[in-house]
Amino acid sequence: MHYAISTTWGPSDTTRAAIPFIFANTALEAGDTVTLILFHDAVTLAVPGCHEKVVPCGPPAKFAEVFAHENAEIIVCKPCAEARGIGDGQILDGTRMGGMGDFYKQVARDDCKSMAF
């Protein structure tokens, strides 16, 4: 199974920021593949040094596990990032800039389930 996950939550609400990563990590551990697209405040999680400082209240953070997993594709919304002064060279290795068209492509797959946080 493939999961396409969109999220808008970032450091402004650390627990909500962590939830899609926890779900993604759970899917990856089960052997599934994941595309996680970061919109709005969530784009800041892809800036080096940011997600390491985000500590959710309660659940364990799984940011590093998802960013490093070979079966996870992380897409950073380019317009959202640019509006926050974040450029192509300022995001984590292994992530890429993209947009809603990339998310749509994943959701349109026959083997995909879509999640929104």
C-alpha positions in Angstrom: 0.0 0.0 0.0 1.1 3.6 -0.6 0.0 6.5 1.6 0.0 10.1 0.4 0.0 12.3 3.5 -0.4 16.1 3.6 0.2 18.2 6.6 0.2 21.9 7.5 1.3 21.6 11.1 4.8 22.6 12.1 6.6 24.1 15.1 3.7 26.3 16.1 2.0 23.1 17.4 4.6 20.4 18.1 2.2 17.6 18.8 0.1 18.2 15.7 3.3 18.4 13.7 4.4 15.0 15.0 1.2 13.1 14.3 1.6 12.7 10.5 5.2 11.6 11.0 4.1 9.0 13.6 1.5 7.7 11.1 4.1 7.7 8.3 6.6 5.8 10.4 4.0 3.2 11.4 3.2 2.6 7.7 6.9 2.4 6.8 7.5 -0.1 9.6 4.7 -2.2 8.1 6.5 -2.2 4.8 4.3 0.4 3.0 5.6 3.4 1.0 4.8 7.0 1.9 4.8 10.3 0.2 4.6 13.1 2.8 4.0 16.6 1.5 4.6 19.6 3.8 2.4 22.6 3.4 2.0 25.9 5.3 3.9 25.9 8.7 5.0 22.2 8.1 7.6 23.3 5.5 9.9 24.6 8.3 10.3 21.0 9.5 12.4 20.3 6.4 14.9 23.1 7.3 18.1 21.5 8.7 18.1 21.7 12.5 14.3 22.4 12.9 12.7 19.0 13.4 15.3 18.0 16.0 14.0 20.9 18.2 10.3 20.0 17.8 9.2 18.0 20.9 5.6 16.8 20.9 3.7 16.5 24.2 3.1 12.8 24.7 3.9 10.7 21.6 7.5 10.1 20.6 8.7 12.2 17.7 9.4 10.2 14.5 10.7 13.0 12.3 14.2 11.7 11.8 13.0 8.1 11.1 10.7 9.3 8.3 13.2 11.8 6.8 15.8 9.1 6.6 13.7 6.2 5.4 14.3 5.0 1.9 10.6 4.3 1.2 9.5 7.8 2.2 9.4 10.6 -0.3 9.2 14.1 1.4 8.0 17.0 -0.7 8.2 20.6 0.5 5.5 22.9 -1.0 7.6 25.4 -3.0 5.2 28.3 -2.8 4.7 27.8 1.0 8.5 27.6 1.5 9.3 30.6 -0.6 6.7 32.7 1.3 8.7 31.9 4.4 12.0 32.7 2.8 13.1 29.1 2.4 14.8 28.2 -0.9 15.8 25.0 -2.7 19.2 24.9 -1.1 17.8 25.3 2.4 16.0 22.1 2.9 17.2 18.7 4.1 19.0 16.3 1.8 16.6 13.7 0.5 13.6 16.2 0.4 12.6 18.2 -2.7 10.4 21.1 -3.5 7.1 20.5 -5.2 3.5 21.4 -5.0 -0.1 20.3 -5.1 0.4 18.6 -8.5 2.8 16.2 -6.9 0.3 15.4 -4.2 -2.4 14.9 -6.7 -0.2 12.5 -8.7 0.2 10.3 -5.6 -3.5 10.4 -4.6 -4.5 9.4 -8.1 -2.6 6.2 -7.9 -4.8 3.1 -7.7 -2.8 1.7 -4.7 -2.9 4.9 -2.7 -4.7 6.0 0.4 -4.7 9.7 1.2 -4.4 11.2 4.7 -4.6 14.9 5.6 -3.4 16.4 8.9 
